[in-house]
Amino acid sequence: MTYCSGGNRDPFTQIYLSTSEPAYISQAGKTPTSLLGLNPATTGVFIAAGQSIIANSTTDGSDYMPVNANNVFNVNPYDGSCTLLTNPVIGTSGLSTYASYQTPLADFLVTAGVYENVVMCPVAIAGSALHNWIPSDNLYYNYPIAAAQRMTWLGFPPTAFLWDQGTSDLTTSQSIYTSEMNTVMGLTQNGGYPTTPWILALSTLQSDGVTIVPAVRAAIEALWNGTTVLQGPDLDSLLGLPYRGPGNLPHFAGPGCIAAANLWVTQIKAVL
């Protein structure tokens, strides 16, 4: 693993660019910009973490263009650079022809009047199991805290951490998932963000397009406490065509991206 070639521009936790599941960091076709002039009080700032469902994994959604194109932003957690938010999103894994539901999610939040502007700072890595996000694994445990520190340094501390993960934990017990998820969240809560909430989605669908993981779902539901751990959307409810696949299961198809974004907006409006 190596540092992002752009270099880190802040004095905080350094995060690494994985060579096994590299983040998309190209600014090709993007519009460079900055957050200068935005009002932090009316700007939603989200650290998007987890695995491929929230990353660039949709093969037919890259043509989605935000209606509020000048009000949605994408901060690269590796070097702090900022562009207007379009697919594929910068900072999370995936290919240049793929898309993430993060783009319509941000756009829909502005359209709904929840925020005047929305900033996404993504750190999701495809194929990551929950244990990859804890210190003993030494892969991605410092990504959420580093992204939060990055945004704080830029003057826009995070509104919430969005968590979409569970597919890779088919054999993980409820107790282990609970323990490891508490460790993941504790890293930010003990690292300067004790009250910044985590919003945990139910997202466990397997590559057969049918199987979900009851133990992970139960663990996440039990972790919701209404204060620091908030109820996220049930993405497992989006089954079959037109939401998933075909040929790319369990990832969303284009309509699934839109549906997932709408589910997130409903929950964010309800819990924040």
C-alpha positions in Angstrom: 0.0 0.0 0.0 1.3 3.5 -0.9 0.3 7.0 -0.2 -1.9 8.6 -2.7 0.3 10.2 -5.4 -1.3 13.6 -4.8 0.1 13.7 -1.3 -1.6 14.5 2.0 -2.3 18.2 2.5 -3.3 18.1 6.2 -1.5 17.3 9.4 -3.9 14.6 10.5 -4.2 10.8 10.2 -2.7 9.6 6.9 -4.7 7.1 5.0 -3.3 4.8 2.4 -4.3 3.9 -1.1 -4.9 0.1 -1.2 -3.1 -1.7 -4.1 -5.6 -4.6 -3.9 -8.7 -2.5 -4.1 -7.6 0.9 -5.2 -9.8 3.9 -4.8 -10.8 5.9 -7.9 -8.9 9.2 -7.7 -8.8 10.4 -11.3 -10.1 13.9 -11.9 -10.6 13.1 -15.6 -13.9 14.7 -16.8 -14.4 16.4 -13.4 -14.8 20.1 -12.6 -12.3 21.2 -9.9 -13.7 23.5 -7.3 -13.4 24.4 -3.6 -15.7 24.7 -0.6 -14.9 28.3 -0.1 -17.9 30.4 0.3 -20.2 27.6 1.4 -22.1 28.0 4.7 -21.2 25.1 7.0 -24.5 25.5 8.8 -26.5 24.7 5.7 -24.1 22.1 4.2 -24.5 18.4 4.8 -21.1 16.6 5.0 -21.1 12.8 4.8 -18.3 10.3 5.2 -19.4 7.3 3.1 -17.8 4.0 4.3 -18.4 0.3 3.8 -18.0 -2.0 0.7 -18.9 -2.1 -2.9 -22.7 -1.4 -2.7 -21.9 2.2 -1.7 -18.8 2.4 -3.8 -18.5 2.7 -7.6 -20.2 -0.6 -8.5 -23.1 0.2 -10.8 -22.4 -0.5 -14.4 -25.3 1.4 -15.9 -25.7 4.5 -13.8 -22.7 6.6 -14.8 -24.8 8.9 -17.0 -26.7 10.3 -14.0 -26.1 14.0 -13.9 -27.1 16.0 -10.7 -29.9 18.5 -11.2 -28.2 20.6 -8.5 -24.8 20.4 -10.2 -23.2 23.4 -8.5 -24.4 22.4 -5.0 -23.0 18.9 -4.7 -19.3 18.3 -4.0 -16.8 15.4 -3.8 -13.8 15.7 -1.5 -10.9 13.3 -2.1 -10.0 11.9 1.3 -6.5 11.1 0.2 -5.4 14.6 -0.8 -8.2 17.0 0.1 -8.9 18.1 -3.5 -12.4 19.0 -4.4 -14.5 18.6 -7.5 -18.2 18.9 -8.3 -19.8 15.5 -7.6 -20.4 13.3 -10.6 -20.0 9.6 -11.3 -17.7 7.8 -10.7 -17.1 9.3 -7.2 -13.6 10.0 -6.1 -12.1 8.4 -3.0 -13.9 5.0 -3.2 -13.1 1.9 -5.2 -14.4 1.2 -8.6 -13.8 1.8 -12.3 -14.1 4.9 -14.5 -17.2 3.5 -16.2 -19.0 2.7 -12.9 -21.3 4.7 -10.7 -22.3 5.1 -7.1 -25.7 6.0 -5.5 -23.8 8.6 -3.5 -24.2 11.0 -6.5 -28.1 10.9 -6.6 -28.2 10.8 -2.8 -26.4 14.1 -2.5 -28.4 15.6 -5.3 -31.8 14.5 -3.9 -30.9 15.9 -0.4 -30.5 19.3 -2.0 -33.6 19.0 -4.1 -35.6 18.0 -1.0 -34.3 21.1 0.8 -32.6 19.2 3.5 -29.3 21.0 2.8 -28.3 23.9 0.6 -25.2 22.1 -0.4 -23.9 18.5 0.2 -20.4 17.2 0.3 -19.5 13.6 0.0 -16.1 12.3 1.2 -16.1 8.6 0.3 -13.8 5.9 1.7 -15.7 2.7 0.9 -13.7 -0.2 -0.4 -15.2 -3.1 -2.4 -15.0 -6.5 -1.0 -14.2 -5.3 2.5 -15.4 -7.4 5.4 -16.1 -5.7 8.7 -12.9 -7.0 10.3 -10.9 -5.1 7.6 -12.1 -1.9 9.3 -10.7 -2.6 12.8 -7.1 -1.9 13.9 -6.1 -5.6 14.3 -6.5 -6.0 10.6 -4.6 -2.8 9.8 -6.3 -2.2 6.4 -9.0 0.5 6.5 -9.5 1.2 10.2 -8.2 4.8 10.0 -10.1 5.8 6.9 -13.3 7.2 8.6 -11.4 9.2 11.2 -9.0 10.5 8.6 -11.8 11.6 6.3 -13.5 13.3 9.2 -10.3 15.1 10.2 -9.8 16.1 6.5 -13.3 17.7 6.4 -12.8 19.4 9.7 -9.5 20.8 8.6 -11.3 22.2 5.5 -13.8 23.9 7.8 -16.7 21.4 7.3 -16.8 18.8 10.1 -18.9 15.7 9.2 -22.6 15.7 9.6 -22.7 11.9 9.8 -20.9 8.7 8.8 -22.9 6.6 6.4 -22.3 2.9 6.7 -23.2 0.3 4.0 -21.6 -3.0 4.6 -22.5 -6.6 5.4 -22.4 -8.6 2.2 -18.9 -9.9 3.0 -19.9 -11.1 6.4 -22.0 -14.1 5.5 -20.5 -16.3 8.2 -20.0 -13.6 10.9 -22.1 -14.1 14.1 -24.3 -11.4 15.5 -22.1 -11.0 18.6 -18.9 -10.6 16.5 -20.4 -8.2 14.1 -21.7 -6.1 17.1 -18.3 -6.1 18.7 -16.4 -5.2 15.6 -18.9 -2.5 14.6 -18.6 -0.9 18.0 -14.8 -0.9 17.5 -15.2 0.8 14.2 -17.5 3.5 15.5 -15.4 3.9 18.7 -12.4 5.0 16.6 -14.3 8.1 15.6 -16.2 8.6 18.8 -12.9 8.5 20.8 -11.0 10.3 18.2 -12.7 13.7 18.4 -16.2 12.9 17.1 -18.1 11.6 20.1 -21.5 12.9 19.0 -21.2 12.7 15.2 -23.7 10.0 14.4 -23.2 6.8 12.4 -26.2 5.9 10.2 -26.1 2.1 9.6 -27.9 0.7 6.6 -29.2 -2.9 6.3 -27.2 -4.1 3.3 -26.3 -7.8 3.2 -27.6 -9.2 -0.1 -25.4 -12.0 -1.6 -24.4 -12.5 -5.2 -27.3 -14.9 -5.8 -29.6 -12.0 -5.5 -31.7 -13.7 -2.9 -29.8 -14.5 0.3 -29.5 -12.0 3.0 -27.6 -12.3 6.3 -29.9 -12.3 9.3 -27.1 -12.2 11.9 -25.7 -9.0 10.4 -29.1 -7.4 10.1 -29.9 -8.3 13.7 -26.6 -6.8 14.9 -27.2 -3.5 13.0 -30.8 -3.2 14.2 -29.7 -3.8 17.8 -27.0 -1.1 17.5 -29.4 1.6 16.5 -29.8 3.8 19.6 -31.5 7.0 18.3 -28.5 9.2 19.3 -25.1 8.2 18.1 -26.1 5.2 16.0 -29.0 5.9 13.8 -31.4 3.8 11.7 -30.4 3.7 8.1 -32.3 2.4 5.1 -33.2 -1.2 4.4 -31.3 -1.7 1.1 -32.0 -5.4 1.2 -35.6 -4.5 0.4 -34.5 -3.6 -3.1 -34.5 -7.0 -4.7 -34.5 -8.3 -8.3 -35.0 -6.3 -11.5 -34.9 -3.4 -12.1 -33.0 -2.7 -8.9 -30.1 -5.3 -9.0 -28.1 -6.7 -11.8 -28.5 -8.5 -14.1 -24.9 -9.9 -14.4 -23.6 -7.6 -11.7 -25.2 -9.0 -8.5 -25.5 -8.0 -5.8 -24.7 -4.5 -7.0 -27.4 -2.0 -8.0 -28.5 -1.4 -11.5 -29.2 2.2 -12.5 -32.8 2.2 -11.1 -31.5 0.6 -7.9 -29.0 3.5 -7.5 -32.0 5.9 -7.6 -34.1 3.8 -5.3 -31.2 3.4 -2.8 -30.6 7.2 -2.8 -34.2 7.9 -2.1 -34.3 5.4 0.8 -31.2 7.2 2.2 -32.8 10.6 1.9 -35.9 9.4 3.7 -33.9 8.1 6.6 -31.6 11.1 6.8 -34.6 13.4 6.9 -36.1 11.2 9.6 -33.1 10.8 11.9 -31.0 14.0 11.6 
